[in-house]
Amino acid sequence: MAISCLPVWQSQEEVSAELVSQYNPYEQQFIEALEDTLQYLIDDSRVPGVGIAVVKDSTPLLVKGYGIRSVKQPDSVDIHTVFRLASVSKGFASGLAATLVRDTLLHWNDPVVQYLPSFALVSPEQTQAVTVKHVLSHTTGLPYHAYTNLVEANKERDDMIALLSEIDLIGEAGRWYSYQNVAYCIIEPVAEVAAIETAKVESFQTLMENRIFKPLQMNDASVWYNDMMEVDNKAVPHLPSRRGWYTTPISKNYYNVPSAGGVNASPLDMAQWLMALLGNRPDVLPTEVLDSLFSPQIKTPIENRYFSRWKQLEGAYYGLGWRIVHQAGDTIAFHGGYANGYRTAIALDRNKKIGICILANGSSSLVSRVVPIFLDLYRKYEDDIKAWEVQVNEEVAD
């Protein structure tokens, strides 16, 4: 099952945009070329199951499932099949924080200790200096992947945060990029405390449901291990072997740090998420908070493994829950993820109002190959797509 548009139109301008997307021959050629390439890559990688969402502005151009959920029970992947998002979850956590900023319950430069007095690093001065922005940009001063081994040992969130006080720092807050999972999940208790001002006591998971999933009609999405286990229509994780793919159990790991890697979602959910990130749901994510999320905070190595297939790279940064990549004159917001046999990626160009999310239930190079191909392919058709849109809009105006 696949879809090409959703009934979300609210104005004549949006209706016109829908008509353009349905009948723009160059946009159709772009999608057909992308599907052909994607099918080739799926066949080449032999990944069991894949979900994809491609959005242009407020219009889903392609939402589709490929392959099967499990090699043991070969039910087809469809638009409602749920995958684990792994580190693509980080953008949801910063998005949730953005809704609190929108409501003035939280500010990016607020010190963490304002909400979490028990928070401590080895340096008392740095403990006081670390802000919400530092947490979401991986610039707390902690060493790379501090205590990720404890995440994979399924330790409790608050116990892991408490242990951060025992680690030597690598530099001042805001000065050094160092990717985190445990430190990133500090945003969870911060958000929980910030939201108490609404006279409700809500867990991070409930906040995500009420502030992101429900308003955006992400009806298949969740942040719970138990929810994932109870879903019938889910993609089962697979690992490769010489004899092919084999299933592996869904692990509780990373559900203990849901902000860093615990979100579950379907291709249809990710289409809704992309539309919001492209500015079409200001009631949930206004432009000013989106600007903050995608503002580069710290320079990162351009040699990152995610970018090994990207051409014409000009610079890489980290924003708030997002990698910000300058490529071929464009600015791309991107994040990849891997956990428990699932591999995922999301990318969007806010200026061109185009975005993609790719989900797979097997670890291969497929996902890392799709995103740069998508970006390059869109550039090939971009001028013709724009010219057609201008022509149609002029005809509508007449």
C-alpha positions as CSV (number, residue, x, y, z in Angstrom):
1,M,0.0,0.0,0.0
2,A,1.3,3.5,-0.9
3,I,-0.2,7.0,-0.8
4,S,0.7,10.2,-2.6
5,C,-1.2,12.8,-0.6
6,L,-3.0,13.3,2.7
7,P,-6.3,15.2,3.4
8,V,-4.7,18.1,5.3
9,W,-5.5,21.1,3.2
10,Q,-6.8,24.2,4.9
11,S,-6.6,27.0,2.3
12,Q,-6.9,27.6,-1.5
13,E,-3.2,28.1,-1.6
14,E,-2.7,24.6,-0.2
15,V,-5.2,23.1,-2.6
16,S,-3.3,24.7,-5.5
17,A,-0.1,23.2,-4.1
18,E,-1.8,19.8,-4.0
19,L,-2.8,20.1,-7.7
20,V,0.7,21.1,-8.6
21,S,2.1,18.0,-6.9
22,Q,-0.4,15.7,-8.4
23,Y,0.1,16.8,-12.0
24,N,3.6,18.2,-12.2
25,P,5.2,15.8,-14.7
26,Y,8.7,16.6,-13.6
27,E,7.9,15.9,-9.9
28,Q,6.3,12.6,-11.1
29,Q,9.5,11.8,-13.0
30,F,11.6,12.6,-9.9
31,I,9.5,10.2,-7.8
32,E,9.6,7.5,-10.4
33,A,13.3,7.8,-10.7
34,L,13.7,7.7,-6.9
35,E,11.5,4.5,-6.7
36,D,13.5,2.8,-9.4
37,T,16.7,3.6,-7.6
38,L,15.3,2.6,-4.3
39,Q,14.0,-0.7,-5.6
40,Y,17.5,-1.4,-7.1
41,L,19.2,-0.7,-3.8
42,I,16.7,-2.9,-1.9
43,D,17.3,-5.7,-4.3
44,D,21.0,-5.2,-4.0
45,S,21.1,-5.1,-0.2
46,R,18.4,-7.7,0.2
47,V,17.2,-5.9,3.4
48,P,14.0,-7.7,4.5
49,G,11.8,-4.6,4.9
50,V,11.9,-0.9,4.2
51,G,9.6,2.1,4.8
52,I,9.9,5.4,3.1
53,A,8.3,8.9,3.3
54,V,9.0,11.7,0.9
55,V,7.4,15.1,1.5
56,K,7.3,18.3,-0.6
57,D,6.1,21.2,1.6
58,S,2.7,20.1,2.8
59,T,2.3,17.2,0.4
60,P,3.5,13.6,0.9
61,L,4.8,12.6,-2.6
62,L,5.6,9.0,-1.6
63,V,4.7,7.0,1.5
64,K,5.3,3.3,1.0
65,G,6.4,0.0,2.4
66,Y,8.7,-2.5,0.6
67,G,9.5,-6.0,1.4
68,I,8.5,-8.0,4.5
69,R,8.3,-7.4,8.3
70,S,10.0,-10.7,9.2
71,V,11.7,-13.5,7.3
72,K,9.9,-15.9,9.6
73,Q,6.4,-14.5,8.9
74,P,6.6,-12.7,5.5
75,D,3.8,-10.1,6.0
76,S,4.3,-7.1,3.8
77,V,5.6,-3.8,5.1
78,D,3.0,-1.0,4.6
79,I,2.6,2.6,5.6
80,H,1.4,1.7,9.1
81,T,4.3,-0.8,9.8
82,V,6.2,0.4,12.9
83,F,10.0,0.6,13.0
84,R,12.3,1.6,15.8
85,L,13.9,5.0,14.9
86,A,17.0,4.7,17.0
87,S,18.9,8.0,17.1
88,V,16.4,9.7,14.7
89,S,14.5,9.9,18.0
90,K,16.8,12.8,19.1
91,G,15.0,15.2,16.8
92,F,11.7,14.3,18.5
93,A,13.2,15.1,21.9
94,S,14.4,18.5,20.8
95,G,11.0,19.0,19.1
96,L,9.2,18.3,22.3
97,A,11.6,20.7,24.1
98,A,10.7,23.3,21.4
99,T,7.0,23.0,22.3
100,L,7.9,23.9,25.9
101,V,10.0,26.9,24.6
102,R,6.9,27.9,22.5
103,D,4.8,27.9,25.6
104,T,7.6,29.8,27.6
105,L,7.9,26.9,30.0
106,L,11.5,26.4,29.1
107,H,14.3,28.4,27.5
108,W,17.2,27.1,25.5
109,N,19.8,28.9,27.7
110,D,18.2,27.8,31.0
111,P,20.8,26.0,33.2
112,V,20.0,22.3,33.7
113,V,20.3,22.7,37.5
114,Q,17.3,25.1,37.4
115,Y,15.1,22.0,36.7
116,L,17.3,19.2,38.0
117,P,19.0,20.4,41.2
118,S,20.6,17.0,41.6
119,F,22.5,17.2,38.3
120,A,26.2,17.3,38.8
121,L,29.4,17.0,36.8
122,V,32.9,16.6,38.2
123,S,33.4,20.4,38.0
124,P,31.0,22.5,40.1
125,E,31.5,25.4,37.8
126,Q,30.6,23.4,34.7
127,T,27.6,21.9,36.5
128,Q,26.2,25.4,36.8
129,A,27.1,26.3,33.3
130,V,25.5,23.5,31.4
131,T,22.3,24.6,29.7
132,V,19.4,22.9,27.8
133,K,21.1,24.0,24.6
134,H,24.3,22.2,25.6
135,V,22.5,19.0,26.3
136,L,20.7,19.0,22.9
137,S,23.8,19.9,21.0
138,H,26.2,17.4,22.6
139,T,28.4,20.1,24.0
140,T,28.2,19.4,27.8
141,G,32.0,18.8,27.9
142,L,31.6,15.0,28.6
143,P,33.7,12.5,26.7
144,Y,32.3,10.7,23.6
145,H,29.5,8.3,24.3
146,A,29.8,8.6,28.0
147,Y,28.1,5.5,29.6
148,T,26.5,4.3,26.4
149,N,27.7,0.9,27.6
150,L,25.3,1.3,30.6
151,V,22.5,2.2,28.2
152,E,23.1,-1.1,26.4
153,A,23.2,-2.9,29.8
154,N,19.6,-1.5,30.3
155,K,20.4,0.6,33.4
156,E,17.9,3.1,34.7
157,R,17.9,6.6,33.3
158,D,18.3,8.5,36.5
159,D,21.0,6.2,37.8
160,M,23.0,6.8,34.7
161,I,22.6,10.6,34.9
162,A,23.8,10.5,38.5
163,L,27.0,8.7,37.4
164,L,28.0,11.6,35.1
165,S,29.4,13.3,38.1
166,E,32.2,10.7,38.2
167,I,33.6,11.3,34.6
168,D,36.5,13.6,33.8
169,L,35.5,16.4,31.3
170,I,37.2,17.0,28.0
171,G,36.5,20.7,27.9
172,E,34.2,23.7,28.7
173,A,30.5,23.5,28.0
174,G,29.7,24.8,24.5
175,R,33.2,24.5,23.2
176,W,33.5,20.8,22.3
177,Y,31.3,18.5,20.3
178,S,31.0,15.0,21.8
179,Y,28.1,12.8,20.9
180,Q,26.1,11.5,23.8
181,N,23.2,9.2,24.7
182,V,23.1,9.4,28.5
183,A,23.8,13.1,28.7
184,Y,21.3,13.7,25.9
185,C,18.5,12.1,28.0
186,I,18.9,14.8,30.6
187,I,16.3,16.6,28.5
188,E,13.8,14.1,29.8
189,P,13.6,15.1,33.5
190,V,14.1,18.7,32.5
191,A,11.0,18.5,30.3
192,E,9.1,16.7,33.0
193,V,9.8,19.4,35.5
194,A,9.3,22.3,33.1
195,A,5.8,20.9,32.2
196,I,4.7,20.7,35.8
197,E,3.9,24.4,35.5
198,T,0.9,23.4,33.4
199,A,-0.5,21.8,36.7
200,K,0.1,18.3,35.3
201,V,2.7,15.7,36.3
202,E,3.6,13.9,33.1
203,S,6.3,11.5,32.1
204,F,8.5,12.2,29.1
205,Q,6.6,9.6,27.2
206,T,3.3,11.1,28.0
207,L,4.5,14.6,27.1
208,M,5.7,13.3,23.7
209,E,2.3,11.7,23.1
210,N,0.4,14.8,24.1
211,R,2.6,17.5,22.5
212,I,3.9,15.8,19.4
213,F,2.2,12.5,18.4
214,K,-1.4,13.4,19.0
215,P,-1.4,16.9,17.5
216,L,0.4,15.7,14.4
217,Q,-1.8,12.6,14.1
218,M,1.1,10.3,14.4
219,N,-1.3,7.5,15.3
220,D,1.2,4.6,15.1
221,A,4.0,6.3,17.1
222,S,5.0,5.6,20.6
223,V,8.0,5.8,23.1
224,W,7.4,2.6,25.0
225,Y,9.0,-0.9,24.7
226,N,5.6,-2.4,25.8
227,D,3.8,-0.5,23.0
228,M,6.2,-1.8,20.4
229,M,5.8,-5.3,21.6
230,E,2.0,-5.1,21.6
231,V,1.8,-3.8,18.0
232,D,0.9,-6.5,15.5
233,N,2.1,-4.5,12.4
234,K,5.7,-4.0,13.3
235,A,9.0,-4.6,11.5
236,V,11.1,-7.2,13.2
237,P,14.8,-6.5,13.5
238,H,17.3,-8.6,11.5
239,L,21.0,-9.2,11.5
240,P,23.0,-10.4,8.5
241,S,24.8,-13.8,8.3
242,R,26.5,-15.8,5.5
243,R,23.2,-17.6,5.0
244,G,21.1,-14.4,4.8
245,W,19.1,-12.4,7.3
246,Y,18.0,-13.8,10.6
247,T,15.6,-12.2,13.2
248,T,16.8,-11.0,16.5
249,P,14.6,-10.1,19.5
250,I,13.5,-6.5,20.1
251,S,15.7,-5.3,22.9
252,K,14.7,-3.0,25.8
253,N,18.0,-1.1,25.2
254,Y,17.6,2.6,24.4
255,Y,14.0,2.5,25.6
256,N,15.7,3.5,28.9
257,V,16.9,6.7,27.2
258,P,13.9,7.3,24.9
259,S,15.0,10.8,24.0
260,A,18.2,9.4,22.6
261,G,16.8,6.3,20.8
262,G,13.4,5.1,22.0
263,V,10.8,6.4,19.5
264,N,8.8,4.0,17.4
265,A,7.0,5.2,14.2
266,S,5.6,4.2,10.8
267,P,6.3,5.6,7.4
268,L,3.0,7.5,7.6
269,D,3.9,8.9,11.0
270,M,7.2,10.2,9.5
271,A,5.4,11.9,6.6
272,Q,3.4,13.8,9.2
273,W,6.6,14.6,11.1
274,L,8.4,15.9,8.0
275,M,5.4,18.1,7.1
276,A,5.7,19.7,10.6
277,L,9.5,20.1,10.3
278,L,9.0,21.9,6.9
279,G,6.8,24.5,8.7
280,N,3.3,23.3,8.0
281,R,2.2,22.9,11.6
282,P,3.0,26.3,13.3
283,D,0.5,25.4,16.0
284,V,2.9,22.7,17.1
285,L,6.3,23.9,15.9
286,P,6.3,27.6,15.0
287,T,8.9,29.0,12.6
288,E,11.0,30.6,15.4
289,V,11.4,27.3,17.3
290,L,12.2,25.4,14.1
291,D,14.9,28.1,13.4
292,S,16.4,27.3,16.8
293,L,16.4,23.5,16.2
294,F,18.2,23.9,12.9
295,S,20.6,26.6,13.9
296,P,24.2,25.2,13.9
297,Q,25.6,25.2,17.4
298,I,29.0,23.4,17.0
299,K,31.2,22.3,14.1
300,T,31.5,18.5,13.7
301,P,33.9,16.3,11.8
302,I,33.0,16.1,8.1
303,E,34.6,12.6,8.0
304,N,31.6,11.2,9.9
305,R,30.6,7.8,8.6
306,Y,27.2,9.1,7.7
307,F,28.7,11.4,5.1
308,S,31.0,8.9,3.3
309,R,28.8,8.9,0.2
310,W,27.8,12.6,0.2
311,K,29.4,14.7,-2.6
312,Q,30.4,18.3,-2.4
313,L,30.4,18.5,1.3
314,E,31.2,22.0,2.6
315,G,30.8,21.7,6.3
316,A,29.0,19.8,9.1
317,Y,27.6,21.0,12.3
318,Y,25.2,19.9,15.1
319,G,22.1,21.9,15.9
320,L,19.6,20.9,18.6
321,G,18.9,17.2,18.0
322,W,19.9,17.6,14.3
323,R,23.1,17.4,12.2
324,I,23.3,20.4,9.9
325,V,25.1,19.8,6.7
326,H,26.2,22.3,4.0
327,Q,26.4,20.5,0.7
328,A,26.5,21.8,-2.9
329,G,25.3,25.2,-1.8
330,D,22.3,23.7,0.2
331,T,21.7,23.4,3.9
332,I,20.4,20.0,4.9
333,A,19.1,18.9,8.3
334,F,19.9,15.3,8.8
335,H,20.1,12.5,11.4
336,G,20.8,8.8,11.1
337,G,20.3,6.0,13.6
338,Y,21.1,2.4,14.3
339,A,19.9,0.2,17.1
340,N,19.0,-3.5,17.6
341,G,19.1,-4.3,13.9
342,Y,17.2,-1.3,12.7
343,R,18.8,1.4,10.6
344,T,17.1,4.8,9.9
345,A,17.8,8.2,8.4
346,I,15.9,11.5,7.9
347,A,16.9,14.5,5.9
348,L,15.2,17.8,4.9
349,D,16.0,21.0,3.0
350,R,13.9,23.8,4.5
351,N,14.6,26.2,1.7
352,K,13.5,23.7,-1.0
353,K,10.8,22.4,1.3
354,I,11.7,18.8,0.6
355,G,12.3,15.9,3.0
356,I,12.8,12.2,3.2
357,C,12.8,9.5,5.9
358,I,14.0,5.9,5.3
359,L,13.5,3.1,7.7
360,A,14.9,-0.5,7.5
361,N,14.6,-3.6,9.6
362,G,18.1,-4.8,8.7
363,S,21.5,-3.2,9.1
364,S,23.1,-2.6,5.7
365,S,24.5,0.3,3.6
366,L,21.0,0.8,2.0
367,V,19.9,3.7,4.3
368,S,23.2,5.6,4.1
369,R,23.1,5.3,0.3
370,V,19.5,6.5,-0.1
371,V,19.8,10.0,1.4
372,P,22.6,11.4,-0.8
373,I,21.0,9.8,-3.9
374,F,17.7,11.5,-3.0
375,L,19.4,14.9,-2.6
376,D,21.3,14.6,-5.8
377,L,18.3,13.3,-7.8
378,Y,16.1,16.2,-6.6
379,R,18.7,18.7,-7.8
380,K,18.5,17.1,-11.2
381,Y,14.8,17.8,-11.5
382,E,14.6,20.9,-9.4
383,D,14.6,23.6,-12.1
384,D,12.0,21.9,-14.2
385,I,9.8,21.3,-11.1
386,K,10.0,25.0,-10.1
387,A,9.3,26.2,-13.7
388,W,6.2,24.0,-13.8
389,E,5.0,25.3,-10.5
390,V,5.4,28.9,-11.6
391,Q,3.5,28.2,-14.7
392,V,0.6,26.5,-12.9
393,N,0.4,29.2,-10.2
394,E,0.3,31.9,-12.9
395,E,-2.6,30.1,-14.6
396,V,-4.4,29.7,-11.2
397,A,-4.0,33.4,-10.5
398,D,-5.4,34.3,-14.0
